[in-house]
Amino acid sequence: MKKTSPEPLIINSLSEYNRIMGLPQPEHPLISVLDIGCRQEIPDLPGDKLIYNFYGIFLKRNIGNGLGYGRKYYDFSNGVMGFSLPKQVFTLDREMDYSKITGWILLIHPDFLRKYPVAKKIASYGFFSYHLHEALHLSEKEEKLIDGIMRNIRDEYSQQIDGYSQDVIVSHIELLLNYANRFYNRQFITRSNAEQEPVARFEQLVSQIFSEDQISRIPGVNDLAEQMNVSPHYLSDMLRSLTGMSAQQHIHNQLIEKAKEILLTTNLSINETAYNLGFEYPQYFNRLFKSKTGLTPAAFRKDFVGN
């Protein structure tokens, strides 16, 4: 059995990616649309982990469980769409028959977007930080629409480049991202029955934390997402779509309800209340309480108990 390197293979450019994958050099050095399905086996790599220093947007079919991200593998036979940021780690399964996978992948080097507003905005698209098992399931109609945008991108950089080519391609990329946002929102709604269980589990986890008399630390979205085995962005986007509030808003709302309970049923000072709720600095508690209720903790207590 071949010994593999524990260190990830870092791929910095599209040319390097194509060379390693045994593909012809890309037509454009900073953006490329590649068909998937022409390879019968994975390349002879020194390890099982890859890091791409560019953005990736893919549509793959018949994946099985061949590709892992972090500690999770995903198992989809129909077409799914996924997104990756530079420096994310991917894991190859050498037992997987990759010849069955079809679809395409769009690779975008950050330099291609550098002078455009989307270079900063792209971080706001939470799905780039989703786990792969949280991939986007497209309907047949949606898939055709996305395929059309991909063909337009490839056609644009494949023909004679002029002063408008990059602007046109970037506009197609933004359109692609906006459609992905819309389709994810649709997925949260149409799969709401499947998502109700994690919503209920999230609320239960938060409730359990705030049921304690003293809280050592305010729960973070990352901590709760890890317990639920979902990505923080996916958790917040799912909750926002189904409940109208992000994960952080849910946490703060339950924290404020716990604070009201302490203020109205105990003689703890405001500072002691803050410490009991996990605040290191009472002024942060005062600020959050007032932003949520319109009153300081002291004013709230005075209005209700007259002390």
C-alpha positions as CSV (number, residue, x, y, z in Angstrom):
1,M,0.0,0.0,0.0
2,K,1.4,3.4,-1.0
3,K,2.5,5.6,1.9
4,T,0.8,9.0,1.7
5,S,2.1,12.3,3.1
6,P,0.2,13.7,6.1
7,E,0.7,17.3,4.8
8,P,-1.9,18.7,2.4
9,L,-0.8,19.5,-1.1
10,I,-1.2,23.2,-1.7
11,I,-2.2,24.3,-5.2
12,N,-1.7,28.0,-5.8
13,S,-2.7,28.5,-9.4
14,L,-5.1,27.2,-12.0
15,S,-2.1,26.2,-14.2
16,E,-0.7,24.1,-11.3
17,Y,-4.1,22.5,-10.8
18,N,-4.5,21.5,-14.4
19,R,-0.9,20.1,-14.5
20,I,-1.5,18.0,-11.4
21,M,-4.8,16.8,-12.7
22,G,-3.3,15.9,-16.1
23,L,-5.4,18.5,-17.9
24,P,-4.4,20.9,-20.7
25,Q,-3.3,24.3,-19.6
26,P,-6.3,26.7,-18.9
27,E,-7.3,29.1,-21.6
28,H,-7.3,31.9,-19.0
29,P,-4.8,32.0,-16.1
30,L,-7.3,33.3,-13.5
31,I,-10.6,31.6,-14.3
32,S,-11.6,28.3,-15.7
33,V,-14.7,26.1,-16.2
34,L,-13.8,22.4,-16.3
35,D,-16.0,19.5,-17.3
36,I,-16.1,16.6,-14.8
37,G,-16.4,13.0,-16.1
38,C,-13.5,12.6,-18.4
39,R,-11.1,11.0,-15.8
40,Q,-11.2,7.3,-15.0
41,E,-9.0,7.5,-11.9
42,I,-7.6,10.1,-9.5
43,P,-4.1,11.5,-10.1
44,D,-1.1,10.0,-8.3
45,L,-0.8,12.5,-5.5
46,P,1.6,12.4,-2.5
47,G,-1.3,12.6,0.0
48,D,-5.0,12.5,0.5
49,K,-5.5,16.2,1.3
50,L,-5.6,19.2,-1.1
51,I,-5.8,22.9,-0.5
52,Y,-6.8,25.1,-3.3
53,N,-5.9,28.8,-3.0
54,F,-8.7,29.9,-5.2
55,Y,-12.5,29.9,-5.2
56,G,-14.4,26.8,-6.3
57,I,-18.0,26.4,-7.4
58,F,-19.1,23.0,-8.5
59,L,-22.0,21.0,-9.7
60,K,-21.5,17.3,-9.4
61,R,-23.6,14.3,-10.0
62,N,-23.2,10.7,-8.8
63,I,-20.8,11.6,-6.1
64,G,-21.5,8.8,-3.6
65,N,-19.2,9.4,-0.6
66,G,-16.1,10.2,-2.5
67,L,-15.2,13.6,-1.2
68,G,-14.9,14.8,2.4
69,Y,-14.6,18.2,3.9
70,G,-13.4,18.5,7.5
71,R,-14.7,15.4,9.4
72,K,-17.8,14.9,7.3
73,Y,-18.5,12.9,4.1
74,Y,-21.5,13.5,2.0
75,D,-23.6,11.0,0.0
76,F,-25.6,12.4,-2.9
77,S,-26.4,10.6,-6.2
78,N,-28.3,13.5,-7.7
79,G,-26.8,16.8,-8.8
80,V,-25.6,19.0,-6.0
81,M,-23.9,22.4,-6.0
82,G,-21.1,23.4,-3.6
83,F,-18.8,26.3,-2.9
84,S,-15.3,26.6,-1.4
85,L,-13.1,29.4,-0.3
86,P,-9.3,29.6,-0.8
87,K,-7.4,27.6,1.8
88,Q,-10.1,25.1,2.5
89,V,-9.0,21.5,2.9
90,F,-10.4,18.7,0.8
91,T,-9.9,15.0,1.4
92,L,-9.8,12.4,-1.4
93,D,-11.2,8.9,-0.9
94,R,-8.8,6.6,-3.0
95,E,-11.4,3.8,-2.9
96,M,-14.0,5.9,-4.7
97,D,-14.7,5.3,-8.4
98,Y,-14.4,8.9,-9.7
99,S,-15.2,7.8,-13.2
100,K,-19.0,7.9,-12.3
101,I,-18.9,11.6,-11.3
102,T,-20.1,14.1,-13.9
103,G,-20.7,17.9,-13.9
104,W,-18.5,20.9,-13.9
105,I,-16.3,23.0,-11.6
106,L,-15.7,26.8,-11.9
107,L,-12.3,27.9,-10.5
108,I,-11.7,31.6,-9.8
109,H,-8.4,33.0,-8.6
110,P,-8.9,35.8,-6.1
111,D,-6.8,38.1,-8.4
112,F,-9.5,37.9,-11.0
113,L,-12.0,39.6,-8.7
114,R,-9.5,41.9,-6.9
115,K,-10.6,45.3,-8.5
116,Y,-14.4,44.6,-8.2
117,P,-16.8,45.1,-5.3
118,V,-17.6,41.4,-5.3
119,A,-14.1,40.7,-4.0
120,K,-15.2,42.1,-0.7
121,K,-18.8,41.0,-1.0
122,I,-18.1,37.4,-1.6
123,A,-17.3,36.8,2.0
124,S,-21.0,37.7,2.8
125,Y,-22.2,34.6,0.9
126,G,-22.4,32.2,3.8
127,F,-22.6,29.1,1.7
128,F,-18.9,29.4,0.9
129,S,-18.4,28.3,4.5
130,Y,-21.0,25.5,4.6
131,H,-20.0,21.9,5.1
132,L,-20.2,19.8,2.0
133,H,-23.1,17.7,3.5
134,E,-25.0,21.0,3.4
135,A,-24.7,21.3,-0.4
136,L,-27.4,22.9,-2.5
137,H,-29.8,20.5,-4.2
138,L,-31.0,22.0,-7.6
139,S,-34.2,21.2,-9.3
140,E,-34.0,20.4,-13.0
141,K,-35.1,23.9,-14.0
142,E,-32.5,25.5,-11.6
143,E,-29.8,23.2,-12.9
144,K,-30.4,24.3,-16.5
145,L,-30.3,27.9,-15.5
146,I,-27.0,27.5,-13.7
147,D,-25.6,25.5,-16.6
148,G,-26.5,28.4,-18.9
149,I,-24.5,30.9,-16.7
150,M,-21.5,28.5,-16.7
151,R,-21.6,28.2,-20.5
152,N,-21.7,32.0,-20.8
153,I,-18.6,32.4,-18.5
154,R,-16.7,29.8,-20.5
155,D,-17.7,31.2,-23.9
156,E,-16.7,34.7,-22.8
157,Y,-13.1,33.9,-21.8
158,S,-12.7,31.4,-24.7
159,Q,-13.3,34.1,-27.3
160,Q,-11.2,37.1,-28.2
161,I,-10.5,39.0,-24.9
162,D,-11.3,42.7,-25.0
163,G,-11.7,45.6,-22.5
164,Y,-15.2,44.4,-21.5
165,S,-14.5,40.6,-21.1
166,Q,-13.6,40.7,-17.4
167,D,-16.6,43.0,-16.6
168,V,-19.0,40.6,-18.3
169,I,-17.5,37.5,-16.7
170,V,-17.6,39.1,-13.2
171,S,-21.3,40.1,-13.8
172,H,-22.0,36.4,-14.6
173,I,-20.3,35.3,-11.4
174,E,-22.4,37.7,-9.3
175,L,-25.5,36.5,-11.1
176,L,-24.5,32.9,-10.2
177,L,-24.0,33.8,-6.6
178,N,-27.3,35.6,-6.3
179,Y,-29.1,32.7,-7.8
180,A,-27.4,30.4,-5.3
181,N,-28.6,32.6,-2.5
182,R,-32.2,32.4,-3.8
183,F,-32.0,28.6,-4.3
184,Y,-30.6,28.1,-0.8
185,N,-33.5,30.1,0.6
186,R,-35.9,27.9,-1.4
187,Q,-34.2,24.8,-0.1
188,F,-34.5,25.9,3.5
189,I,-38.3,26.4,2.9
190,T,-39.0,23.3,0.8
191,R,-37.0,21.1,3.2
192,S,-38.4,22.9,6.3
193,N,-39.8,19.6,7.7
194,A,-36.3,18.1,7.6
195,E,-34.8,21.3,9.1
196,Q,-37.3,21.5,12.0
197,E,-35.4,18.8,13.9
198,P,-32.1,20.8,14.0
199,V,-34.0,24.0,14.8
200,A,-35.6,22.3,17.8
201,R,-32.3,20.8,18.8
202,F,-30.6,24.2,18.7
203,E,-33.3,25.8,20.8
204,Q,-33.1,22.9,23.3
205,L,-29.3,23.3,23.6
206,V,-29.6,27.0,24.2
207,S,-32.4,26.5,26.7
208,Q,-30.4,23.9,28.6
209,I,-27.4,26.3,28.9
210,F,-29.6,29.1,30.3
211,S,-31.5,26.8,32.7
212,E,-28.4,26.7,34.9
213,D,-28.3,29.0,37.9
214,Q,-24.8,30.3,36.9
215,I,-23.4,30.3,33.3
216,S,-19.7,30.1,33.0
217,R,-19.6,31.4,29.4
218,I,-22.1,32.8,27.0
219,P,-22.6,30.1,24.3
220,G,-21.1,30.9,20.9
221,V,-22.6,30.1,17.6
222,N,-19.5,28.1,16.6
223,D,-19.7,25.9,19.8
224,L,-23.4,25.1,19.2
225,A,-22.9,24.4,15.5
226,E,-20.1,22.0,16.3
227,Q,-22.3,20.1,18.8
228,M,-25.0,19.9,16.0
229,N,-22.4,18.9,13.4
230,V,-23.3,21.8,11.0
231,S,-21.4,24.8,9.9
232,P,-22.0,28.1,11.8
233,H,-23.1,29.9,8.6
234,Y,-25.5,27.2,7.6
235,L,-27.0,27.2,11.1
236,S,-27.5,30.9,11.1
237,D,-28.9,31.0,7.6
238,M,-31.2,28.1,8.2
239,L,-32.6,29.7,11.4
240,R,-32.9,33.1,9.7
241,S,-34.9,31.6,6.9
242,L,-37.2,29.5,9.1
243,T,-37.6,31.7,12.1
244,G,-36.5,35.2,11.0
245,M,-33.6,35.3,13.4
246,S,-30.0,34.3,13.2
247,A,-28.4,31.9,15.7
248,Q,-26.8,34.9,17.5
249,Q,-30.2,36.6,17.9
250,H,-31.7,33.4,19.3
251,I,-28.9,33.2,21.9
252,H,-29.3,36.8,22.9
253,N,-33.0,36.6,23.2
254,Q,-32.8,33.6,25.6
255,L,-30.0,35.4,27.5
256,I,-32.2,38.5,28.0
257,E,-35.1,36.3,29.2
258,K,-32.7,34.7,31.7
259,A,-31.5,38.1,32.7
260,K,-35.1,39.3,33.3
261,E,-35.7,36.3,35.5
262,I,-32.7,37.0,37.7
263,L,-33.5,40.7,37.9
264,L,-37.1,40.1,39.0
265,T,-36.6,37.0,41.3
266,T,-33.3,37.6,43.1
267,N,-31.5,40.3,45.0
268,L,-28.3,40.0,43.0
269,S,-26.7,43.3,42.0
270,I,-26.5,44.2,38.3
271,N,-22.8,43.3,38.2
272,E,-23.5,40.0,39.9
273,T,-26.3,39.3,37.4
274,A,-23.8,40.0,34.5
275,Y,-21.2,37.7,36.0
276,N,-23.8,34.9,36.5
277,L,-24.8,35.2,32.9
278,G,-21.2,34.7,31.7
279,F,-20.2,38.3,31.0
280,E,-16.7,39.2,31.9
281,Y,-17.5,42.9,31.9
282,P,-20.8,44.2,33.2
283,Q,-20.9,47.1,30.9
284,Y,-21.3,44.7,27.9
285,F,-24.4,43.2,29.7
286,N,-25.9,46.7,30.3
287,R,-25.3,47.6,26.6
288,L,-26.9,44.4,25.3
289,F,-29.8,44.5,27.7
290,K,-30.7,48.1,26.8
291,S,-30.4,47.4,23.0
292,K,-32.9,44.5,23.4
293,T,-35.4,46.0,25.9
294,G,-34.9,49.8,25.6
295,L,-34.1,49.9,29.4
296,T,-31.0,49.4,31.4
297,P,-31.1,46.4,33.8
298,A,-31.5,48.8,36.8
299,A,-34.4,50.7,35.1
300,F,-36.1,47.4,34.2
301,R,-35.8,46.1,37.8
302,K,-37.1,49.4,39.2
303,D,-40.1,49.5,36.8
304,F,-41.2,46.0,37.8
305,V,-40.3,45.6,41.5
306,G,-40.0,49.3,42.5
307,N,-36.5,48.9,44.1
